[in-house]
């Protein structure tokens, strides 16, 4: 149940609240439009009416699985008789109704689901009912506008955070350009040639820099890096067949790694796999 809200209808302050996405409006406050001193009696008189009992019963039949139809039929037969007396408490306790609610406390009184409350307002005054609808709609529009602003703010923040994340990925995952010193270095294995082209370091350098880590350099690679690594192995095999020296192959593989990593970190399918 959310916090109480208020609308002002022609000088009458009417309390309402939302419960499980359903709006309830104070019948007690609506009755003040007719008589500020006898609100309870006004509600009771309305509930004595046969049309009112049928309205309440049919509403409960539609929306309340726990409603007791046998008790409703008994009240329906008695409604309209001079001896018939109905109160919100009696209706709720006898039929297990949810459309009408009795609340205690500072903002207490008799409340009803908006469908029922507007019918009560019609009984009080058709003109007053129309003003209630106008103010109620204004309240809902204001709430929707605030929700839209909140949604837009969250969306903007999400975009900013995504950009920050993307920039961090680019900074940390996209390989650096091979230095002249690295290009001129003779690596003992083709595996380390690929490691340097993609990760910027050899397997031994990674172990020396991460003494507490289990596994090896490739065990800690991202999905994107593993995809690029697989592609680079095929490309390296072709470059070897072409007779290119390691230094030249390293430069070409490094260019491939940079281009493919930039492409993959923006790829929507890869984002779903992460």
C-alpha positions in Angstrom: 0.0 0.0 0.0 1.4 3.4 -1.0 1.3 6.6 0.9 -1.9 8.6 1.0 -2.5 11.2 -1.7 -5.0 14.0 -1.9 -7.0 15.9 -4.5 -8.9 19.1 -3.9 -12.3 19.1 -5.6 -14.2 22.4 -5.3 -12.7 23.1 -1.9 -13.3 19.5 -0.6 -10.0 17.7 0.2 -10.4 14.0 -0.8 -7.9 11.4 0.3 -7.0 8.4 -1.9 -4.4 5.7 -2.0 -3.1 3.0 -4.3 -3.1 -0.7 -3.3 -1.6 -3.3 -5.6 -2.0 -0.8 -8.5 -5.7 -0.2 -7.7 -6.9 3.2 -6.7 -9.2 3.7 -3.7 -11.0 7.0 -2.9 -12.4 8.1 0.4 -16.3 7.9 0.5 -16.2 9.8 3.7 -14.5 12.8 2.1 -16.9 12.7 -0.9 -19.8 12.7 1.5 -18.5 16.0 3.0 -19.7 17.7 -0.2 -23.2 17.0 0.9 -22.9 17.4 4.7 -19.7 17.7 6.7 -21.3 16.5 9.9 -23.1 13.3 8.9 -20.7 11.6 6.5 -21.2 8.1 8.1 -25.0 8.4 7.8 -24.7 9.4 4.2 -22.6 6.4 3.3 -25.0 4.1 5.2 -28.1 5.5 3.4 -26.4 5.0 0.1 -25.6 1.4 1.0 -29.3 0.7 2.0 -30.3 1.2 -1.7 -31.0 -1.9 -3.7 -29.1 -0.5 -6.7 -26.1 0.1 -4.5 -26.1 -3.5 -3.2 -26.3 -4.8 -6.7 -23.5 -2.6 -7.8 -21.3 -3.7 -4.9 -22.1 -7.4 -5.4 -21.6 -7.4 -9.1 -18.3 -5.6 -8.8 -17.1 -8.2 -6.2 -18.3 -11.0 -8.4 -16.1 -9.8 -11.2 -12.9 -8.8 -9.3 -13.0 -10.8 -6.0 -12.5 -14.6 -6.2 -13.1 -14.8 -2.4 -16.5 -13.0 -2.5 -19.4 -14.8 -0.8 -22.4 -14.7 -3.3 -24.9 -16.4 -0.9 -24.6 -13.6 1.6 -24.8 -11.1 -1.3 -28.1 -12.7 -2.5 -29.5 -12.4 1.1 -28.7 -8.7 1.2 -30.0 -8.1 -2.3 -33.5 -9.5 -1.3 -33.6 -7.2 1.8 -32.3 -4.1 0.2 -34.8 -1.3 -0.1 -36.9 -2.4 2.9 -37.4 0.2 5.6 -36.0 -2.3 8.1 -32.8 -2.9 6.1 -29.6 -1.4 7.5 -26.2 -1.7 5.8 -22.9 -0.4 7.0 -19.4 -0.8 5.4 -18.3 -3.0 8.3 -21.3 -5.4 7.9 -20.8 -5.6 4.2 -17.1 -6.3 4.4 -17.3 -8.9 7.2 -20.4 -10.7 5.8 -19.3 -11.0 2.1 -15.5 -10.8 2.4 -15.6 -7.8 0.1 -12.5 -5.9 -1.1 -14.2 -3.1 -3.0 -15.0 -1.2 0.1 -12.4 -0.7 2.9 -12.7 0.8 6.4 -9.5 2.4 7.6 -8.6 3.8 11.0 -6.1 6.5 11.9 -5.5 10.0 10.8 -6.6 9.5 7.3 -9.2 6.9 8.2 -12.8 6.5 7.0 -14.6 4.5 4.4 -12.8 4.0 1.1 -13.9 2.3 -2.1 -12.3 1.3 -5.3 -12.5 4.1 -7.8 -15.2 2.3 -9.8 -17.5 2.2 -6.8 -16.4 5.6 -5.4 -17.4 7.4 -8.6 -20.8 5.8 -8.5 -21.2 7.1 -4.9 -20.1 10.5 -6.2 -22.9 10.3 -8.8 -25.4 9.6 -6.1 -24.1 12.7 -4.2 -23.9 15.0 -7.3 -23.4 14.3 -11.0 -21.5 17.7 -11.3 -19.3 16.9 -8.3 -18.5 13.5 -9.8 -17.2 15.1 -13.0 -15.0 17.4 -11.0 -13.6 14.4 -9.1 -12.8 12.7 -12.4 -11.1 15.8 -13.7 -8.9 16.2 -10.6 -8.2 12.4 -10.3 -7.0 12.4 -14.0 -4.8 15.4 -13.4 -3.2 13.6 -10.4 -2.6 10.4 -12.5 -1.2 12.6 -15.4 1.2 14.2 -12.9 2.3 10.9 -11.6 2.9 9.5 -15.1 4.9 12.6 -16.1 7.1 12.1 -13.0 7.5 8.4 -13.9 8.5 9.4 -17.4 11.0 11.9 -16.1 12.5 9.3 -13.8 12.6 6.7 -16.6 14.4 9.2 -18.9 16.8 10.1 -16.1 17.6 6.4 -15.5 17.9 5.8 -19.2 20.4 8.7 -19.5 22.4 7.5 -16.6 22.4 4.0 -18.1 23.7 5.4 -21.4 26.5 7.3 -19.5 27.4 4.2 -17.5 27.5 2.1 -20.7 29.8 4.6 -22.4 32.1 4.6 -19.4 32.1 0.8 -19.5 32.7 0.7 -23.2 35.6 3.2 -22.9 37.1 1.0 -20.1 36.8 -2.1 -22.3 38.5 -0.3 -25.2 41.2 0.9 -22.9 41.9 -2.5 -21.3 41.0 -5.0 -24.0 41.9 -3.5 -27.3 45.6 -4.5 -27.9 48.3 -1.8 -27.9 50.3 -1.2 -31.0 53.5 -3.2 -31.0 56.6 -1.3 -30.2 59.7 -1.4 -32.4 61.5 -3.3 -29.6 58.8 -5.9 -29.5 58.8 -6.2 -33.3 62.5 -6.9 -33.4 62.4 -9.4 -30.6 62.7 -13.1 -31.4 60.0 -15.1 -29.5 60.7 -18.7 -28.8 57.3 -20.0 -29.9 54.5 -19.1 -32.2 52.2 -19.2 -29.2 54.1 -16.3 -27.6 54.1 -14.5 -30.9 50.3 -14.5 -30.8 50.3 -13.6 -27.0 52.3 -10.5 -27.7 50.2 -9.5 -30.7 47.0 -9.8 -28.7 47.9 -9.3 -25.0 51.1 -7.3 -25.3 53.1 -9.8 -23.2 54.5 -13.3 -23.3 53.2 -16.2 -21.1 56.3 -16.0 -18.9 55.9 -12.2 -18.4 52.2 -12.8 -17.4 53.2 -15.4 -14.8 55.9 -13.1 -13.4 53.4 -10.3 -13.1 50.7 -12.5 -11.6 52.4 -14.9 -9.1 49.1 -15.5 -7.2 47.0 -16.4 -10.2 46.1 -19.9 -11.2 46.3 -21.1 -14.8 48.0 -19.3 -17.6 47.5 -16.1 -19.6 44.9 -17.5 -21.9 42.8 -19.0 -19.0 42.1 -15.4 -18.0 41.2 -14.1 -21.5 37.8 -12.7 -22.3 35.4 -14.3 -24.7 36.3 -11.6 -27.3 40.0 -12.3 -26.9 39.6 -16.0 -27.3 37.6 -15.4 -30.5 40.3 -13.1 -31.9 43.0 -15.6 -30.8 41.4 -18.4 -32.8 41.2 -16.1 -35.9 44.8 -15.1 -35.5 46.0 -18.7 -35.4 44.5 -19.3 -38.8 45.9 -16.0 -40.2 49.3 -16.8 -38.7 49.4 -20.2 -40.5 48.8 -18.4 -43.8 51.5 -15.8 -43.1 54.0 -18.6 -42.3 53.2 -20.3 -45.6 54.0 -17.0 -47.3 57.4 -17.1 -45.7 57.1 -13.9 -43.7 59.6 -13.4 -40.9 58.3 -13.3 -37.3 58.9 -9.6 -36.9 56.6 -8.8 -39.9 54.0 -11.4 -38.9 53.9 -9.9 -35.4 53.1 -6.4 -36.8 50.4 -7.8 -39.1 48.8 -10.0 -36.3 48.8 -7.0 -34.0 46.9 -5.0 -36.5 44.4 -7.8 -36.9 44.0 -8.1 -33.1 43.3 -4.4 -32.8 40.8 -4.3 -35.6 38.9 -7.4 -34.5 38.8 -6.5 -30.8 37.3 -3.1 -31.7 34.7 -4.8 -33.8 33.8 -7.5 -31.3 33.3 -5.2 -28.3 30.6 -3.4 -30.2 29.0 -6.5 -31.5 25.5 -7.0 -30.2 25.6 -10.8 -30.4 28.8 -10.9 -28.3 27.2 -8.6 -25.7 24.4 -11.1 -25.3 26.9 -13.9 -24.8 28.8 -12.1 -22.0 
